Structures are given as C-alpha cells and as structure tokens.
C-alpha cells in the first residue's frame, strides 16, 4: 500500500511552519515557541480502506482543534494515537490530557482538543464513526485517558507493527486488516472474554511480534530463554510455546535468529574478529556445534562467509536463505495464525 508523504524538509526555514499549517488546514492549527527556528517535519499517511494510519515526525509543537475548527470542519472521526514522548493538553470530554510516553489514548475530532508534546514521532489511527459504530460506546468511556497496562502496550505494538508493514498490504488484504483492527481495539480498550475471542488472531500476532523483538534485542544475553521471555512479555509458558509452535519451538527460533546475527557479523566483520569470538558473543559456546548448525542453516561454513569478499565464495544463496529467516510482515502473521 503506497503512502502519501508530506514534508517541510527542503522548504526554506522561514516558510516551513506555514507549509505544515497548510497541510493540516481546517483539521488542526499548529503553534510553536519560535517560528524563526524553522519547522522540519514529515507526515506519512496510509489509506487502508475505511480508516487511515499516519506517522508524524515533528519538533516540539502544540496542536489545537478549537471549537471554531470543529464547526468549520465537522469531521467526526475517532483518533487512537501514541507517541514516544509525554503528551499534555485538553480533551473534550475528559478535560485534562496527560498521557505518558508509549501509551495510547483515544480522542474525538468532534470535540475541541489540545495536544502538546516535545519533538517526537507519533502514530495515529483515524477511524470514521460510521465505519466503526460498535466502537463508539467503548471510546466514549475512555476518551482522553491513558490506555496503560499490558493491553495498552499490545495496542501500541499493534499500531507500530501496522506502520512498519503497511507497504506490504494490498487491496485484497484490507477487509481482513479492518476486521483485525476492530477486534484489537475492542480487546485492548475494553478487555473481556468476548472481545478477546473476536481479536484472537491479531492479539496472537501482536504478542508474537513483541516476543520476536525481545529475542532480537537480547540475542547476546545468556539469560535469553523461555523464563526470560515469559517474564518480559508477561505471558505464560503455554502461551509462549503455542505462539512459536509453527516455528519449531522457542529454542529453535532463538537459535535461528542467533545464527542469522552471526551471519551478518561474519559477512561484514570490519574488526577482523575470529569466528569463535563472534559465535561466543552471540551465545554459541561450543565452536564445533556452532559450525555444524551454521552449515546446516546456510549451506556454508562460517569461515566461507567471513572471507567471502576475498575468496569469492558463493554466499548469495546463503544470504537469500538468511534473509528468509527474517520475521514476516503483519499480513503473513495474521494469515499464519488463522491457519494454525
């Protein structure tokens, strides 16, 4: 799915703020402390068939949807947003808006809204009320409140996953995606057994992505294993094992990711470290076992990859196989879990 990108980069500094205001004209007004400093910002938006997703990277600002803007442009969408900095301001029904970093919240564009934050990257879903009528009562109850806890974290992860993989979606995927979004919002904003059942596939996909990222961030950690992952991801062993059953189990998946990391390190290795040193750093203490596992995974010995630039060893096929071990996109995850 192709995105629409608007950026003030390349615009003369004195004109950047006016250009940004023009992009958001009649939806938000923008205020900053010192317009003379310029306003280098980028907005990327995906139309995902019945709803939108936007990623904004911008300096410190104050965004206002005033009562007059609401009257001039009566767009009555819901917004579900989160950023990597704290958000302060005012929300129509809740009053004071104070949302911690990495925490989603719901806002109504049908009421006045003020959002103030430091330089940040933010993700926001735009959901027409008419397209998601079952969410109205749920959103009214939580408007302007931080959606914290484990379910709030899962919602942030799900939105971030959509942004990372949005380009992989095509028209035939959009109905499935809208169903997944509806289910996730119900399950995370108003947790219940019924809502979790509706969102079973996207919840599982998002939990799996959370664990995948934990694994990749901790490949050098000797404590990486089921106990560590269950504790950090807040799930039981049975949940963890069920998520990675199609990968041949958690241990098998961790080993494949470690081998992939070793492949990357060996292929660039600017410091000229030994195979044993790289393998040990990433969790392989037995050089012989590591070499056998590496050859079984990629069809080449570690040294062949290390010296490929000098020897001309055929590493392209191994590299393609290494790339194939990357995490799939959201569409792949949803389809895989539906099959399971």
C-alpha positions in Angstrom: 0.0 0.0 0.0 1.5 3.3 -1.1 1.7 6.1 1.4 1.2 9.9 0.9 4.2 11.8 2.3 4.3 15.5 3.1 7.5 17.0 4.4 8.8 20.5 5.0 12.4 19.4 4.5 13.8 21.4 1.6 11.3 24.2 2.2 13.0 27.5 3.2 13.2 27.7 7.0 11.0 30.8 7.2 8.2 29.1 5.3 8.3 25.6 7.0 5.7 26.4 9.7 3.2 27.9 7.2 3.7 24.9 4.9 3.0 22.5 7.8 -0.1 24.5 8.9 -1.3 24.3 5.3 -1.1 20.5 5.3 -3.2 20.3 8.5 -5.5 23.3 7.5 -9.0 23.1 9.0 -8.2 19.9 10.9 -5.6 21.3 13.4 -3.9 24.6 14.0 -0.2 24.4 15.0 1.7 26.6 17.4 5.4 26.6 18.2 7.6 28.6 20.5 9.8 30.3 17.9 8.8 30.2 14.2 12.1 31.7 13.3 13.8 28.4 14.1 12.0 26.7 11.3 9.9 23.6 11.4 11.3 20.5 9.8 8.7 17.8 9.9 7.3 14.8 7.9 3.9 13.2 7.8 3.3 9.8 6.2 -0.3 8.6 5.7 -1.8 5.3 4.5 -5.4 5.0 3.3 -6.2 1.5 4.5 -9.7 1.1 3.2 -12.2 2.6 5.6 -9.6 4.0 8.0 -6.3 5.8 8.0 -2.9 5.5 9.6 -0.4 8.4 10.0 3.1 8.6 11.2 4.3 12.1 12.1 7.9 13.2 12.9 7.9 16.8 14.2 9.6 19.2 16.5 8.1 20.4 19.7 4.6 21.8 19.0 1.1 22.5 20.2 -1.7 21.1 18.0 -5.2 22.6 18.5 -8.6 21.6 17.3 -10.6 24.5 18.5 -14.4 24.9 18.7 -14.3 27.1 15.6 -12.3 24.4 13.7 -14.8 21.8 14.8 -17.6 24.0 13.4 -15.7 24.8 10.1 -14.7 21.2 9.5 -17.1 18.8 11.3 -15.0 15.7 10.7 -16.3 13.4 13.3 -13.6 10.7 13.4 -12.0 9.0 16.4 -8.3 9.1 16.7 -6.2 6.5 18.5 -2.7 7.8 19.0 0.6 7.2 20.9 4.0 8.9 20.8 7.4 8.3 22.3 7.2 11.5 24.4 4.6 12.5 27.0 1.5 14.3 25.7 -0.2 17.1 27.6 -3.2 19.2 26.8 -7.0 19.1 26.9 -9.5 16.5 25.6 -13.2 17.4 25.0 -14.8 15.0 27.4 -12.0 14.2 29.8 -10.7 17.7 30.4 -7.0 17.5 31.2 -4.9 15.3 28.9 -1.8 13.8 30.4 -0.6 10.7 28.6 2.8 9.0 29.3 5.2 8.1 26.6 4.5 4.9 24.6 0.9 4.9 25.9 -2.1 5.1 23.5 -5.1 7.2 24.1 -8.4 7.9 22.3 -9.5 11.4 21.1 -12.6 12.6 19.3 -12.3 15.1 16.5 -15.9 16.0 17.0 -14.9 18.0 20.2 -12.2 20.5 20.9 -8.7 19.0 21.5 -5.3 20.4 22.5 -2.2 18.2 22.2 1.2 19.5 23.3 4.4 17.5 23.1 8.2 17.8 22.7 10.0 16.7 19.5 8.5 13.2 18.8 7.4 10.5 16.4 3.7 9.7 16.7 1.4 7.1 15.2 -2.3 7.7 14.9 -5.3 5.8 13.6 -8.1 7.8 12.0 -11.4 5.9 12.4 -14.7 7.3 11.0 -17.5 6.8 13.4 -19.8 5.5 10.7 -17.3 2.8 9.8 -16.8 1.6 13.3 -20.1 2.1 15.1 -19.5 -0.7 17.6 -16.5 1.3 19.0 -18.4 4.5 19.9 -19.7 3.5 23.3 -16.3 1.9 24.2 -14.4 5.0 23.1 -16.7 7.5 24.8 -15.9 5.7 28.1 -12.1 6.2 27.8 -11.7 9.3 25.7 -8.7 11.3 26.8 -7.5 8.7 29.3 -4.1 6.9 29.0 -4.7 3.3 28.0 -2.0 1.7 30.2 -1.2 -1.8 31.3 -0.4 -4.8 29.2 -3.4 -4.3 26.8 -2.4 -0.7 26.2 1.1 -1.9 25.4 -0.2 -4.5 23.0 -2.3 -1.9 21.2 0.8 0.4 20.8 2.7 -2.6 19.4 -0.1 -3.5 17.0 -0.3 0.1 15.6 3.5 0.2 15.3 3.5 -3.2 13.5 1.0 -1.8 11.1 3.2 1.2 10.4 6.2 -1.0 9.8 4.4 -3.3 7.4 1.8 -1.0 5.8 3.6 -1.0 2.4 3.1 -4.8 2.2 -0.7 -4.5 2.2 -2.8 -4.5 -1.0 -6.5 -4.1 -1.8 -7.4 -7.7 -1.2 -5.9 -7.5 2.4 -7.9 -4.5 3.6 -11.1 -6.2 4.7 -9.1 -8.6 6.8 -7.0 -5.8 8.2 -10.1 -3.7 9.1 -11.5 -6.8 10.9 -8.2 -7.2 12.8 -8.1 -3.5 13.8 -11.7 -3.6 15.0 -11.0 -6.7 17.1 -7.8 -5.3 18.6 -9.4 -2.0 19.6 -12.3 -3.8 21.3 -9.9 -6.3 23.1 -7.4 -3.7 24.2 -9.7 -0.7 25.1 -12.5 -2.8 26.7 -10.9 -6.1 27.7 -13.4 -9.0 28.1 -13.5 -12.7 27.2 -15.9 -11.9 24.2 -13.6 -9.2 22.9 -10.5 -11.3 23.2 -12.2 -14.1 21.3 -13.0 -11.7 18.5 -9.4 -10.5 18.4 -7.7 -13.9 18.8 -5.7 -13.7 15.6 -4.4 -10.1 15.8 -3.7 -10.5 19.6 -1.7 -13.6 18.9 0.2 -11.9 16.0 1.0 -8.9 18.2 2.2 -10.9 21.1 4.3 -12.9 18.8 5.8 -9.8 17.4 6.5 -8.5 20.9 8.4 -11.7 21.7 10.3 -11.6 18.3 11.5 -8.1 19.1 12.5 -9.1 22.6 14.5 -12.0 21.2 16.3 -9.8 18.6 17.2 -7.3 21.3 18.6 -9.9 23.6 20.5 -12.3 21.3 23.7 -11.6 23.2 22.0 -12.1 26.6 22.9 -15.5 28.1 19.7 -15.5 30.1 17.6 -15.5 26.9 15.2 -18.4 27.1 11.6 -19.2 27.9 11.7 -17.9 31.5 13.2 -14.6 30.5 10.7 -14.2 27.6 7.7 -15.1 29.7 8.7 -12.6 32.4 9.5 -9.8 30.0 6.4 -10.3 27.7 4.0 -11.0 30.6 2.8 -14.4 29.4 2.7 -18.0 30.5 4.9 -20.7 29.1 1.9 -22.4 27.4 1.1 -19.1 25.6 4.7 -18.7 24.6 5.0 -22.3 23.3 1.8 -22.0 21.4 2.9 -18.8 19.6 6.1 -20.4 18.4 4.8 -23.9 17.6 4.8 -23.2 13.9 8.5 -22.1 14.2 9.6 -25.4 15.5 9.6 -24.2 19.1 11.0 -21.2 21.0 14.6 -22.7 21.3 14.7 -23.4 17.6 13.6 -19.9 16.7 16.1 -18.3 19.1 18.9 -20.4 17.6 17.9 -19.4 14.0 17.9 -15.7 15.0 21.3 -16.1 16.6 22.7 -17.8 13.5 21.3 -15.0 11.4 23.0 -12.5 13.6 26.3 -14.4 13.3 25.9 -14.5 9.5 25.6 -10.7 9.5 28.6 -10.2 11.8 30.8 -12.6 9.9 29.9 -11.1 6.5 31.0 -7.6 7.5 33.4 -8.1 10.4 35.4 -4.9 10.0 37.4 -5.6 13.1 38.7 -8.9 11.9 37.4 -10.9 14.9 37.7 -14.7 14.9 34.7 -16.9 14.2 34.9 -18.3 17.7 34.7 -14.8 19.3 31.7 -13.8 17.2 29.9 -17.0 17.9 30.6 -16.9 21.7 29.4 -13.3 21.9 26.1 -14.2 20.4 25.5 -17.3 22.5 27.4 -20.2 21.0 29.9 -21.5 23.4 30.9 -24.7 21.5 32.7 -23.8 18.2 32.1 -27.3 16.7 28.4 -27.3 17.4 28.1 -23.8 16.1 29.9 -24.6 12.8 27.6 -27.6 12.3 24.5 -25.6 13.0 25.7 -22.8 10.8 26.4 -25.1 7.8 23.1 -26.8 8.2 21.2 -23.5 8.2 23.1 -21.7 5.4 25.0 -24.4 3.4 28.3 -22.7 4.1 31.0 -22.9 6.8 31.3 -19.7 8.9 34.8 -19.1 7.5 33.5 -19.1 4.0 31.1 -16.3 4.9 33.8 -14.4 6.8 36.2 -14.5 3.8 33.7 -14.3 1.0 34.9 -10.9 -0.2 38.4 -12.2 -0.6 37.7 -15.7 -1.7 34.6 -15.1 -3.9 32.8 -17.9 -2.1 29.2 -18.3 -3.3 27.4 -16.6 -0.5 24.4 -15.2 -2.4 22.2 -18.4 -1.9 23.1 -18.4 1.8 22.3 -14.7 2.0 18.9 -15.3 0.5 18.3 -18.1 3.0 19.4 -15.8 5.8 17.0 -13.1 4.7 14.2 -15.6 4.5 14.6 -16.2 8.3 13.5 -12.6 8.9 10.2 -12.0 10.7 7.3 -11.9 8.3 5.0 -8.9 7.9 1.7 -8.4 9.6 -0.2 -9.9 6.8 1.9 -13.1 7.0 1.4 -13.2 10.8 -2.3 -12.9 10.6 -2.7 -15.5 7.8 -0.3 -17.9 9.6 -2.3 -17.7 12.9 -5.6 -18.1 11.1 -4.2 -21.3 9.6 -3.0 -22.5 12.9 
